[in-house]
Amino acid sequence: MKAKNKKEQAVYTQELEQFKDIRPFEPSELPQVYEELIADPRFRVITDFLLPGQPFEVIADRMRSCKTNFAFQKEFCYPFLKEIERSTSKGVLLDTSEITEKGKAMTFISNHRDIVLDSAFLSMKLTDQGADTQEIAIGDNLLIYPWIDKVVRVNKSFVVRREVGVKETLLAARHLSAYVDFTVVKRNHSIWIAQRQGRAKDADDRTQESVIKMLAMADKENPVLHLADLNIIPLAISYEYDPCDYLKAMEAQQHRDIPDFHKSHEDDLKSMQTGLFGYKGRIYFRAAPSLSPFLRQMEENLPRQKNFSMIAKQIDKSIHSHFRMFPNNYMAHDLLYGRQTFKDHYNGEQRKEFEQYIDGQIARITLPNKDVEFLRNHLLAQYANPLSNYLAAINPQR
């Protein structure tokens, strides 16, 4: 970012202050935040768990030495994620070959598989490519403890206020939209946001129109052109295995059986832990081309609501067509629908192992009224749906 004169700096500082409640911490704020974290007993427990064998005083000194958010990420987050990649996967790949404007800030919109790792692995792989890390949208429902709020905002996250009253929802969306505009357009800094609130529990990934509407709010007069200025990059995330698949199946049965079922904070923590440390196999991130040319060509006389619907569907098509398929996607589809349509994509031994895997995941579910058939179909659907969507995206006439 080029140097600012005093007037520009004053405006910039004023805007930063306007977003203080949701934005990442600025470098000048880090020393105080570090001391607050160091004094928090819960944070110390977490560091003892995640960094075993390292004296807390040494960790504290390492934190104090990090003068920027990126320095903190390189010192703590990057090596931790590299170890997660090594110990729980067969490798993470990021393909950005279809991104043409490399120096321009991007708004990554992706499907959402893992609470923590979707955005974290993206940051890790951008670092590997010599690029800056992106800011990360995170729901306030996950900020269970004060130390979590502090750590994620040190880690370049901005907060999506969801746990607000009905009257405050619109104001929160406008505030968030203004912040995204400030970050991507004015600061030329990339962000990541999921295509929907929460993860798609059955892996049938669809973009919520409300996400697009929120992003467009910053310019009421030209919402579609504003979205074009945000340089939206649909990002397809494919995990060979989802460690949380059985938790998602269990939650689906709970929603089916229990009126007004809501997950607890403990459920969210278990999903975070399971997603971090569970086996994931191969992981593939693939960026689609920017949505800006599509947006600029849209017919301006279309009703605004139809615009948002078309945009959401275009993002879905871009994400679905960029998925990476693994043998278990083909096996799950055949098992779910009782066919052998894709038998050429796997062998008998692979199918036997996958069926044993599904049985093992069902055995981990501890519901008192466990509906095995429902759970099996839901588990299979989580691996079959990405294939269904991929095929529909690459061959709409199929």
C-alpha positions as CSV (number, residue, x, y, z in Angstrom):
1,M,0.0,0.0,0.0
2,K,1.4,3.4,-1.0
3,A,2.2,6.0,1.6
4,K,-0.6,8.3,2.6
5,N,-0.6,12.0,3.2
6,K,-1.9,13.3,6.5
7,K,-5.5,13.8,5.3
8,E,-5.6,10.3,3.8
9,Q,-4.2,8.8,6.9
10,A,-6.8,10.6,9.0
11,V,-9.7,9.2,6.9
12,Y,-8.1,5.8,7.0
13,T,-7.8,5.8,10.7
14,Q,-11.4,7.0,11.1
15,E,-12.6,4.1,8.9
16,L,-10.6,1.6,10.9
17,E,-12.1,2.9,14.1
18,Q,-15.6,2.6,12.6
19,F,-15.0,-1.2,12.1
20,K,-13.2,-1.8,15.4
21,D,-16.0,-4.1,16.7
22,I,-15.5,-6.6,13.8
23,R,-12.1,-6.1,12.1
24,P,-8.9,-7.9,12.8
25,F,-6.5,-6.2,15.3
26,E,-4.1,-3.7,13.8
27,P,-0.4,-4.2,14.5
28,S,-0.4,-1.3,17.0
29,E,-3.0,-3.2,19.0
30,L,-1.2,-6.5,19.2
31,P,1.0,-5.9,22.3
32,Q,-2.0,-5.2,24.5
33,V,-3.9,-8.2,23.1
34,Y,-0.9,-10.5,23.6
35,E,-0.8,-9.4,27.3
36,E,-4.5,-10.1,27.7
37,L,-4.1,-13.5,26.2
38,I,-1.0,-14.3,28.3
39,A,-3.0,-13.4,31.4
40,D,-6.0,-15.7,30.4
41,P,-5.8,-19.1,32.2
42,R,-8.0,-20.7,29.5
43,F,-5.5,-19.6,26.8
44,R,-2.7,-21.1,28.7
45,V,-4.5,-24.5,28.9
46,I,-5.0,-24.4,25.1
47,T,-1.3,-23.6,24.5
48,D,-0.3,-26.5,26.8
49,F,-2.5,-28.8,24.7
50,L,-1.5,-27.5,21.2
51,L,2.2,-26.8,22.0
52,P,3.2,-29.6,24.5
53,G,6.6,-29.5,26.0
54,Q,7.1,-25.8,25.4
55,P,7.3,-23.6,28.5
56,F,4.5,-21.0,28.5
57,E,7.0,-18.2,29.2
58,V,8.8,-19.1,26.0
59,I,5.5,-19.1,24.1
60,A,4.7,-15.7,25.6
61,D,8.0,-14.2,24.5
62,R,7.5,-15.6,21.0
63,M,4.1,-13.9,20.8
64,R,5.6,-10.6,22.0
65,S,8.2,-10.8,19.2
66,C,5.5,-10.9,16.5
67,K,5.0,-7.3,15.4
68,T,2.4,-7.9,12.7
69,N,-0.6,-10.3,12.2
70,F,1.3,-12.1,9.4
71,A,4.3,-12.5,11.7
72,F,2.1,-14.2,14.3
73,Q,0.6,-16.5,11.6
74,K,4.1,-17.5,10.4
75,E,5.4,-18.1,13.9
76,F,2.4,-20.1,15.3
77,C,-0.3,-20.9,12.8
78,Y,1.8,-21.9,9.8
79,P,3.9,-24.6,11.5
80,F,0.8,-25.9,13.3
81,L,-1.1,-26.2,10.0
82,K,1.9,-27.8,8.3
83,E,1.9,-30.5,11.1
84,I,-1.9,-31.0,10.7
85,E,-1.3,-31.4,6.9
86,R,1.5,-33.9,7.6
87,S,-0.3,-36.0,10.2
88,T,-3.9,-36.0,9.1
89,S,-3.8,-35.8,5.3
90,K,-2.0,-37.0,2.2
91,G,-1.3,-33.4,1.3
92,V,-3.1,-30.1,0.5
93,L,-3.0,-28.7,-3.0
94,L,-4.1,-25.2,-4.1
95,D,-4.6,-24.5,-7.8
96,T,-4.8,-20.8,-8.7
97,S,-3.9,-21.2,-12.3
98,E,-7.2,-19.7,-13.5
99,I,-6.7,-16.5,-11.6
100,T,-5.4,-14.0,-14.1
101,E,-5.0,-10.7,-12.0
102,K,-2.5,-11.9,-9.4
103,G,-1.9,-8.5,-7.8
104,K,-5.6,-7.6,-7.3
105,A,-7.4,-8.3,-4.0
106,M,-9.9,-11.2,-4.2
107,T,-13.1,-12.1,-2.4
108,F,-12.9,-15.9,-2.1
109,I,-16.3,-17.5,-1.8
110,S,-16.1,-21.2,-1.2
111,N,-18.1,-24.2,-0.1
112,H,-17.7,-25.0,3.5
113,R,-16.5,-28.4,4.8
114,D,-14.5,-27.7,8.0
115,I,-15.1,-25.0,10.6
116,V,-11.4,-24.1,11.0
117,L,-9.4,-25.6,8.2
118,D,-11.1,-24.4,5.0
119,S,-9.8,-20.8,5.5
120,A,-6.7,-21.9,7.4
121,F,-5.4,-24.2,4.7
122,L,-6.1,-21.5,2.1
123,S,-3.9,-19.1,4.1
124,M,-1.2,-21.7,4.4
125,K,-1.1,-22.5,0.7
126,L,-1.2,-18.8,-0.2
127,T,1.9,-18.4,2.0
128,D,3.5,-21.3,0.2
129,Q,2.9,-19.5,-3.1
130,G,4.6,-16.3,-1.8
131,A,1.3,-14.4,-1.5
132,D,-0.2,-12.6,1.5
133,T,-2.8,-14.4,3.6
134,Q,-6.4,-13.4,3.3
135,E,-8.7,-12.0,6.0
136,I,-11.3,-14.6,7.2
137,A,-15.0,-14.2,7.9
138,I,-16.0,-16.0,11.1
139,G,-19.4,-16.2,12.8
140,D,-19.7,-14.9,16.3
141,N,-21.4,-18.1,17.3
142,L,-17.9,-19.7,17.3
143,L,-16.4,-17.0,19.6
144,I,-17.3,-19.0,22.7
145,Y,-14.6,-17.6,25.0
146,P,-12.9,-14.2,25.0
147,W,-9.6,-15.8,24.2
148,I,-11.0,-17.3,21.0
149,D,-12.3,-13.9,19.9
150,K,-8.8,-12.4,20.5
151,V,-6.8,-15.2,18.8
152,V,-8.9,-15.3,15.6
153,R,-8.7,-11.5,15.2
154,V,-4.9,-11.6,15.7
155,N,-5.1,-14.3,13.0
156,K,-6.7,-11.8,10.5
157,S,-10.3,-12.8,11.0
158,F,-13.3,-10.4,10.9
159,V,-16.5,-11.2,12.8
160,V,-19.9,-11.9,11.2
161,R,-22.5,-10.9,13.8
162,R,-25.2,-13.5,13.7
163,E,-26.3,-13.7,17.3
164,V,-28.2,-10.4,17.2
165,G,-31.9,-9.5,17.4
166,V,-34.1,-9.2,14.3
167,K,-33.9,-5.4,14.3
168,E,-30.1,-5.5,14.4
169,T,-29.7,-8.0,11.6
170,L,-30.0,-5.5,8.8
171,L,-27.7,-3.1,10.5
172,A,-25.1,-5.8,11.1
173,A,-25.3,-6.9,7.4
174,R,-24.7,-3.3,6.2
175,H,-21.8,-2.8,8.6
176,L,-20.2,-6.1,7.4
177,S,-20.8,-5.1,3.7
178,A,-19.1,-1.8,4.3
179,Y,-16.1,-3.5,5.9
180,V,-15.7,-5.9,3.0
181,D,-15.8,-3.0,0.6
182,F,-13.2,-1.1,2.8
183,T,-10.9,-4.2,2.8
184,V,-11.1,-5.5,-0.7
185,V,-11.7,-2.3,-2.8
186,K,-10.0,0.4,-0.7
187,R,-7.2,-1.6,1.0
188,N,-6.7,-4.1,-1.8
189,H,-6.6,-7.0,0.7
190,S,-8.2,-10.3,0.0
191,I,-10.9,-12.0,2.1
192,W,-12.5,-15.4,2.4
193,I,-16.1,-16.0,3.2
194,A,-18.2,-19.2,3.1
195,Q,-21.0,-19.4,0.5
196,R,-23.5,-20.0,3.3
197,Q,-24.0,-19.7,7.0
198,G,-22.6,-22.9,8.5
199,R,-21.5,-26.0,6.7
200,A,-23.8,-28.0,4.3
201,K,-24.4,-31.0,6.4
202,D,-25.1,-33.2,3.4
203,A,-22.4,-31.6,1.1
204,D,-25.1,-30.4,-1.3
205,D,-23.3,-27.0,-1.5
206,R,-25.5,-24.0,-2.4
207,T,-24.8,-20.3,-2.2
208,Q,-27.2,-18.4,0.0
209,E,-28.6,-15.4,-1.7
210,S,-28.3,-13.5,1.6
211,V,-24.5,-13.7,1.3
212,I,-24.6,-12.1,-2.1
213,K,-27.1,-9.4,-0.9
214,M,-24.9,-8.6,2.1
215,L,-21.8,-8.1,-0.2
216,A,-23.8,-5.9,-2.5
217,M,-25.2,-3.6,0.3
218,A,-22.3,-1.3,0.2
219,D,-23.5,0.2,-3.1
220,K,-27.3,0.5,-3.3
221,E,-27.3,2.3,-6.7
222,N,-25.1,-0.2,-8.6
223,P,-25.1,-3.5,-6.5
224,V,-24.0,-5.8,-9.4
225,L,-21.2,-3.6,-10.5
226,H,-20.1,-3.3,-6.9
227,L,-20.0,-7.1,-6.7
228,A,-17.8,-7.0,-9.9
229,D,-15.4,-4.6,-8.1
230,L,-15.1,-7.2,-5.3
231,N,-13.4,-9.6,-7.7
232,I,-15.3,-12.7,-6.5
233,I,-13.3,-15.9,-6.9
234,P,-15.4,-19.1,-6.4
235,L,-13.3,-21.6,-4.6
236,A,-14.0,-25.3,-4.7
237,I,-12.8,-27.3,-1.6
238,S,-12.6,-31.1,-1.9
239,Y,-11.7,-33.4,1.1
240,E,-11.3,-37.0,0.3
241,Y,-12.6,-37.8,3.8
242,D,-14.5,-35.5,6.1
243,P,-13.6,-36.4,9.8
244,C,-16.9,-34.7,10.9
245,D,-19.1,-36.7,8.5
246,Y,-20.5,-38.9,11.3
247,L,-21.2,-35.8,13.5
248,K,-23.1,-34.2,10.5
249,A,-25.1,-37.3,10.1
250,M,-25.9,-37.5,13.8
251,E,-27.0,-33.8,13.7
252,A,-29.2,-34.5,10.8
253,Q,-31.1,-37.2,12.8
254,Q,-31.3,-34.9,15.8
255,H,-32.9,-32.2,13.6
256,R,-35.3,-34.7,12.2
257,D,-36.3,-36.1,15.6
258,I,-36.1,-33.1,18.0
259,P,-38.3,-30.0,17.4
260,D,-36.2,-26.8,17.6
261,F,-32.9,-28.7,18.0
262,H,-29.9,-26.5,18.3
263,K,-26.3,-27.4,18.6
264,S,-24.5,-26.5,21.8
265,H,-21.2,-24.7,22.1
266,E,-19.7,-28.0,23.2
267,D,-20.9,-29.5,19.8
268,D,-19.1,-26.7,18.0
269,L,-15.9,-27.4,20.0
270,K,-16.1,-31.1,19.2
271,S,-16.5,-30.4,15.5
272,M,-13.5,-28.1,15.6
273,Q,-11.4,-30.7,17.4
274,T,-12.5,-33.6,15.2
275,G,-12.0,-31.6,12.0
276,L,-8.5,-30.6,13.0
277,F,-7.2,-33.9,14.1
278,G,-9.2,-36.4,12.2
279,Y,-8.0,-38.1,9.0
280,K,-8.8,-36.2,5.8
281,G,-6.9,-38.0,3.0
282,R,-6.2,-35.9,0.0
283,I,-7.3,-32.2,0.1
284,Y,-7.7,-30.1,-3.0
285,F,-8.5,-26.3,-3.3
286,R,-9.2,-25.1,-6.8
287,A,-10.0,-21.5,-7.7
288,A,-12.3,-20.7,-10.5
289,P,-12.0,-17.6,-12.8
290,S,-13.1,-14.3,-11.4
291,L,-16.9,-13.7,-11.5
292,S,-16.4,-10.0,-12.6
293,P,-16.8,-10.5,-16.4
294,F,-20.0,-12.4,-15.8
295,L,-21.3,-9.7,-13.5
296,R,-20.5,-6.9,-15.9
297,Q,-22.3,-8.6,-18.7
298,M,-25.5,-9.2,-16.7
299,E,-28.6,-7.5,-18.1
300,E,-29.1,-4.4,-16.1
301,N,-32.9,-4.4,-16.7
302,L,-33.4,-7.6,-14.7
303,P,-35.1,-7.3,-11.4
304,R,-32.6,-7.0,-8.6
305,Q,-33.9,-10.2,-6.8
306,K,-33.4,-12.2,-10.0
307,N,-29.9,-10.8,-10.3
308,F,-29.0,-12.2,-6.9
309,S,-30.5,-15.5,-7.7
310,M,-28.5,-15.7,-11.0
311,I,-25.3,-14.7,-9.3
312,A,-25.7,-17.4,-6.6
313,K,-26.4,-20.1,-9.2
314,Q,-23.3,-19.0,-11.2
315,I,-21.1,-19.2,-8.1
316,D,-22.6,-22.7,-7.5
317,K,-21.8,-23.8,-11.0
318,S,-18.2,-22.5,-10.8
319,I,-17.6,-24.2,-7.5
320,H,-19.3,-27.5,-8.5
321,S,-17.4,-27.7,-11.8
322,H,-14.1,-27.3,-10.0
323,F,-14.5,-30.1,-7.5
324,R,-11.9,-32.9,-7.4
325,M,-13.5,-36.3,-7.5
326,F,-12.1,-39.2,-5.5
327,P,-13.0,-42.9,-5.7
328,N,-15.2,-42.7,-2.6
329,N,-17.4,-40.1,-4.3
330,Y,-18.1,-42.7,-7.1
331,M,-18.6,-45.5,-4.6
332,A,-20.9,-43.5,-2.4
333,H,-23.1,-42.6,-5.4
334,D,-23.4,-46.2,-6.5
335,L,-24.1,-47.5,-2.9
336,L,-26.6,-44.7,-2.2
337,Y,-28.6,-45.4,-5.4
338,G,-28.0,-49.1,-5.7
339,R,-26.3,-48.9,-9.0
340,Q,-22.9,-49.7,-10.7
341,T,-22.9,-46.6,-12.9
342,F,-19.4,-45.6,-11.8
343,K,-17.8,-49.0,-11.3
344,D,-14.9,-48.1,-13.6
345,H,-13.7,-45.5,-11.1
346,Y,-12.9,-48.0,-8.3
347,N,-12.2,-51.7,-7.6
348,G,-13.7,-54.3,-5.3
349,E,-11.1,-53.8,-2.6
350,Q,-11.7,-50.1,-2.5
351,R,-15.4,-50.6,-2.3
352,K,-15.1,-53.0,0.6
353,E,-12.8,-50.6,2.5
354,F,-15.2,-47.8,2.0
355,E,-18.2,-49.8,3.2
356,Q,-16.1,-50.7,6.3
357,Y,-15.3,-47.0,6.8
358,I,-19.0,-46.1,6.7
359,D,-19.9,-48.8,9.1
360,G,-17.1,-47.6,11.4
361,Q,-18.4,-44.0,11.3
362,I,-22.0,-45.2,12.1
363,A,-20.6,-47.1,15.1
364,R,-19.2,-43.8,16.5
365,I,-22.6,-42.3,16.7
366,T,-24.0,-42.5,20.2
367,L,-27.7,-41.5,19.8
368,P,-30.0,-43.6,22.0
369,N,-32.5,-44.1,19.1
370,K,-29.9,-44.5,16.4
371,D,-31.6,-44.9,13.0
372,V,-28.9,-46.9,11.2
373,E,-30.5,-46.8,7.7
374,F,-31.0,-43.0,7.9
375,L,-27.5,-42.4,9.1
376,R,-26.0,-44.6,6.5
377,N,-27.8,-42.8,3.7
378,H,-26.8,-39.5,5.1
379,L,-23.2,-40.5,5.3
380,L,-23.2,-41.8,1.7
381,A,-25.0,-38.6,0.5
382,Q,-22.2,-36.5,1.9
383,Y,-19.8,-38.2,-0.5
384,A,-22.3,-38.7,-3.4
385,N,-23.7,-35.1,-3.6
386,P,-20.4,-33.5,-4.7
387,L,-20.3,-35.9,-7.6
388,S,-24.0,-35.2,-8.5
389,N,-23.3,-31.5,-8.5
390,Y,-20.1,-31.8,-10.4
391,L,-21.7,-33.8,-13.2
392,A,-24.6,-31.4,-13.4
393,A,-22.2,-28.4,-13.6
394,I,-20.0,-29.8,-16.4
395,N,-22.8,-31.3,-18.4
396,P,-26.1,-29.4,-17.7
397,Q,-28.0,-31.6,-20.3
398,R,-27.0,-34.8,-18.5
